[in-house]
Amino acid sequence: GDGCRRLIREAQPLEHRLELVGEGKGVLYINDSKATTPASAAAVLRAVRESYPERRIVLLVGGRAKQGAWNVLADELRSGEVVVGFGADGGVVTQAIRD
């Protein structure tokens, strides 16, 4: 009923999980620093791209480097999309994507 509709409208995403943290000049800034694997971060890119096809994406990843091959995320990146690494292993993640 009405209570369910209100709950869905007012629901907030979990912090650091597919969290829209900024938007401007056609760019979406998505915090996915709690992604459990490189494949899940790649899935975030696909989902955001489908929902906002006209926007550029800056994906923030961080914390501790997750298990898995980062080439999965690198292969998912399209022109104009950016991954920014931060936190304890941010440099490890961005270097792996660059390689």
Buried (B, 14 or more C-beta within 10 A) or exposed (E): EEEEEEEEEEEEEEEBBBBEEEEEEEBBBBBBBBBEBBBBBBBBBEEBBEEBEEBBBBBBBBBEBBEBEBEBBBEBBEEEBEBBBBBEBBEBBBEBBEE
